[in-house]
Amino acid sequence: MITTLPQRNVPAKISEWLTRYFPAEIIAIIGAMAGGLLTHYFFHNPVLTALGGTWGENIGYYGKILYSDVQARKKMDEKITFISIVKVFRNAIVEFGFAEYLDSFIIRPFAMYFFPKWTGNVVLGLFLGKISADVTFYLPTIFFYELRKKYFKD
């Protein structure tokens, strides 16, 4: 007897992921461009420009993600407690920890260094570096997001 695995509602999953990550990505693009371009303006150093873009993106992205997660917890608990904040940070570490380590310290700074050099255009290069790094970021992030939802029901 052959049994089949339960069908997953792929469009619903994609919609869930877009709802979670897309608003943060819009803010991340602004942060990456602002951080990278401001650093480039003041220092004209491609390494610092790449780091400025990386950290500008992280501030925007995680600021939005953490704000949204705290608001969601506020709706669940009706008040924010120390324990609820700890759970928000625990969930963020589980969801993003592995991907973020690779992303912030290796992949994204390299991409934001390489693409401006390759294109000869800082604005286009920062944007292409950001988009290319996002591909490798989201594969483990979504995997761990789904695991987090499965094992942490609170």
Backbone torsions as a table, in degrees:
resi	resn	phi	psi	omega
1	MET	NA	129.8	-179.3
2	ILE	-99.2	127.6	176.4
3	THR	-107.3	148.9	179.1
4	THR	-108.6	149.6	175.2
5	LEU	-72.5	151.0	178.2
6	PRO	-61.6	139.9	178.5
7	GLN	-69.4	134.3	176.2
8	ARG	-95.9	142.8	177.9
9	ASN	-85.7	87.6	-174.4
10	VAL	-60.7	-46.6	178.5
11	PRO	-59.4	-35.6	178.4
12	ALA	-67.2	-40.1	177.9
13	LYS	-63.1	-46.2	179.9
14	ILE	-61.3	-41.3	177.7
15	SER	-62.6	-42.3	178.0
16	GLU	-61.4	-46.2	-179.9
17	TRP	-64.4	-41.9	178.7
18	LEU	-64.4	-40.3	178.4
19	THR	-62.2	-38.4	-178.7
20	ARG	-75.0	-45.9	-168.5
21	TYR	-99.4	-28.4	-172.5
22	PHE	-63.1	-46.6	178.2
23	PRO	-59.3	-38.3	177.7
24	ALA	-66.4	-33.9	178.9
25	GLU	-66.4	-38.3	177.9
26	ILE	-61.1	-46.5	178.5
27	ILE	-66.4	-36.1	179.2
28	ALA	-64.0	-39.3	177.9
29	ILE	-60.8	-45.5	179.0
30	ILE	-61.9	-44.4	179.2
31	GLY	-64.2	-41.4	179.5
32	ALA	-64.1	-45.2	-178.9
33	MET	-68.4	-43.9	179.9
34	ALA	-64.3	-47.7	179.8
35	GLY	-62.7	-44.9	-179.4
36	GLY	-67.9	-45.8	-177.2
37	LEU	-70.5	-38.1	176.2
38	LEU	-64.4	-42.9	178.1
39	THR	-64.0	-42.0	178.1
40	HIS	-62.5	-42.7	-179.0
41	TYR	-60.1	-43.1	-175.6
42	PHE	-83.2	-32.0	-171.2
43	PHE	-117.7	-21.9	-177.6
44	HIS	48.9	39.3	179.5
45	ASN	-120.7	118.6	-175.6
46	PRO	-61.8	-32.1	178.4
47	VAL	-68.5	-46.7	178.5
48	LEU	-65.9	-36.4	176.6
49	THR	-60.5	-44.4	178.9
50	ALA	-62.7	-42.4	178.8
51	LEU	-68.5	-38.8	176.4
52	GLY	-62.2	-41.6	176.6
53	GLY	-65.4	-41.8	180.0
54	THR	-62.8	-48.7	-176.2
55	TRP	-75.5	-31.7	173.7
56	GLY	-62.5	-40.8	177.3
57	GLU	-65.0	-45.3	-179.3
58	ASN	-60.1	-41.5	180.0
59	ILE	-62.7	-46.6	179.0
60	GLY	-65.9	-46.1	-176.0
61	TYR	-65.0	-54.7	-176.7
62	TYR	-73.0	-27.5	172.7
63	GLY	-59.6	-46.3	179.4
64	LYS	-68.4	-44.7	-179.5
65	ILE	-60.8	-49.3	-177.9
66	LEU	-66.4	-39.1	176.7
67	TYR	-60.8	-46.7	179.7
68	SER	-63.4	-40.6	-179.7
69	ASP	-67.6	-38.0	177.0
70	VAL	-66.4	-41.4	178.3
71	GLN	-63.7	-40.2	178.1
72	ALA	-64.2	-42.7	178.8
73	ARG	-65.8	-36.5	178.2
74	LYS	-60.8	-40.2	177.7
75	LYS	-66.5	-37.3	-179.9
76	MET	-71.2	-48.9	-172.8
77	ASP	-93.8	-16.0	-176.9
78	GLU	68.7	-6.6	172.4
79	LYS	-154.1	155.1	-179.5
80	ILE	-98.6	125.9	178.0
81	THR	-118.9	170.9	176.6
82	PHE	-58.9	-41.4	-178.9
83	ILE	-64.9	-40.2	-179.8
84	SER	-66.4	-36.4	176.6
85	ILE	-67.2	-41.6	176.9
86	VAL	-59.1	-41.6	179.4
87	LYS	-66.5	-37.0	176.3
88	VAL	-60.9	-46.0	-180.0
89	PHE	-69.4	-38.8	175.2
90	ARG	-58.0	-47.8	-179.7
91	ASN	-62.3	-40.7	179.1
92	ALA	-64.5	-40.0	179.3
93	ILE	-66.1	-42.3	178.3
94	VAL	-64.7	-45.8	-176.4
95	GLU	-69.4	-43.3	-170.9
96	PHE	-109.8	-15.2	-169.3
97	GLY	-51.2	-57.3	-177.6
98	PHE	-62.1	-50.6	-178.1
99	ALA	-63.6	-39.6	-177.5
100	GLU	-68.6	-36.9	177.2
101	TYR	-58.5	-52.5	178.2
102	LEU	-62.4	-41.3	-174.7
103	ASP	-67.7	-50.6	-173.4
104	SER	-76.3	-28.5	-174.9
105	PHE	-103.9	-15.0	-177.1
106	ILE	-129.8	-66.5	-167.3
107	ILE	-68.9	-55.3	-174.5
108	ARG	-66.0	-45.5	176.9
109	PRO	-60.5	-39.2	177.9
110	PHE	-63.0	-46.8	-178.3
111	ALA	-63.8	-39.4	-179.4
112	MET	-77.8	-12.5	170.8
113	TYR	-87.1	-46.3	-173.6
114	PHE	-67.8	-49.7	-172.5
115	PHE	-65.1	-40.2	174.4
116	PRO	-62.5	-37.3	177.2
117	LYS	-65.4	-44.6	-175.9
118	TRP	-67.1	-41.8	-178.1
119	THR	-85.5	-21.0	-175.6
120	GLY	74.6	13.5	-177.4
121	ASN	-136.1	117.6	-175.0
122	VAL	-64.5	-45.4	-177.2
123	VAL	-63.3	-52.5	179.4
124	LEU	-62.8	-41.8	-179.0
125	GLY	-63.9	-43.0	177.3
126	LEU	-62.0	-42.8	-179.9
127	PHE	-64.3	-46.4	178.8
128	LEU	-64.5	-38.5	177.0
129	GLY	-63.7	-40.6	178.7
130	LYS	-63.3	-48.1	-178.0
131	ILE	-65.2	-43.5	-179.0
132	SER	-65.7	-37.8	178.2
133	ALA	-69.0	-30.8	178.8
134	ASP	-61.3	-34.0	-179.3
135	VAL	-59.5	-49.6	-178.8
136	THR	-74.0	-23.2	179.2
137	PHE	-71.9	-43.0	-171.8
138	TYR	-77.6	-22.9	178.6
139	LEU	-61.1	-56.2	177.1
140	PRO	-71.3	-31.0	-178.8
141	THR	-61.3	-47.8	-179.2
142	ILE	-66.5	-38.8	177.0
143	PHE	-58.0	-48.7	-178.4
144	PHE	-73.3	-28.1	174.3
145	TYR	-61.6	-45.8	179.7
146	GLU	-66.3	-39.0	175.6
147	LEU	-63.6	-42.7	179.4
148	ARG	-59.6	-45.2	179.8
149	LYS	-63.7	-34.2	-178.5
150	LYS	-71.4	-42.5	-171.8
151	TYR	-97.6	-24.2	177.8
152	PHE	-111.2	95.8	-175.3
153	LYS	-81.2	-9.7	-178.0
154	ASP	-88.3	NA	NA
